[in-house]
Amino acid sequence: MNVKGKIYLDYNNKESAELIFNSLEIDNKNYLKSKLKEDKIIYEINSETLGSFLATADDLIASEIVIEKILDATQ
C-alpha cells in the first residue's frame, strides 16, 4: 500500500514561514517534500504504510509546534 498526503501550514507573514521552513528543512530532508510559497509551507508525505505516514506527520507537526513556541518566546 502507498499512503500519500499533504499538510498545508499558513503563517501570518512570509518571514515566519521562511524561518520555520528553514528550521525544519534539515530534519525533513529525504523524508518528505516541502515547498515554501509566500506565507505558506506545503509538505508532501509519501509512505509505504499508514503507520509510517502517521509517524512522519506526527513528527512534523510536533517539530513545528516547538519552533512556533520558540518564536513566540523570542518575540
KAMOBEL-V289051 format. One record per run of one state. SS is the DSSP state (h for helix, s for strand, l for the rest). FROM is the first residue (numbers start at 1). TO is the last residue. If there is no record, write none. Layout:
BEGIN
SS&FROM&TO, SS&FROM&TO
END
This chain:
BEGIN
l&1&2, s&3&10, l&11&13, h&14&28, l&29&32, s&33&37, l&38&39, s&40&47, l&48&49, h&50&74, l&75&75
END
